[in-house]
Amino acid sequence: MIKNYGKINLKLKDIMADRNITRNYLARAIHARFEVIDKWYDNNVEKIDTDILARICFVLKCQVSDIVEYSESAE
């Protein structure tokens, strides 16, 4: 039986919308491919690359907790 440990949600889309930043701009600013940012934007990342996360935080001048959120799932 697999236990439900909750879910990690990425809030990058909301932060970018608040700051009027496009995926193209962020990809260029952190020297990453658009596809990488698109996955973060759509909350579709399988494994979190801490280097990418650090670059995003640097460019957006925010903390990891502003982007990554843990939510417990109801059992």
FENKA-V244272 format. One record per residue. RES is the residue in one small letter. D_CENTER is the distance of its C-alpha to the mean C-alpha in whole Angstrom. Layout:
RES/D_CENTER  RES/D_CENTER
This chain:
m/30  i/26  k/25  n/22  y/20  g/17  k/13  i/10  n/8  l/4  k/6  l/5  k/8  d/10  i/9  m/10  a/13  d/14  r/15  n/16  i/14  t/14  r/12  n/15  y/15  l/12  a/12  r/16  a/15  i/13  h/15  a/13  r/14  f/13  e/13  v/10  i/8  d/9  k/8  w/4  y/6  d/8  n/7  n/9  v/8  e/11  k/11  i/8  d/10  t/10  d/12  i/9  l/7  a/10  r/11  i/8  c/10  f/13  v/13  l/11  k/14  c/12  q/11  v/9  s/10  d/9  i/5  v/6  e/9  y/12  s/15  e/18  s/20  a/23  e/26
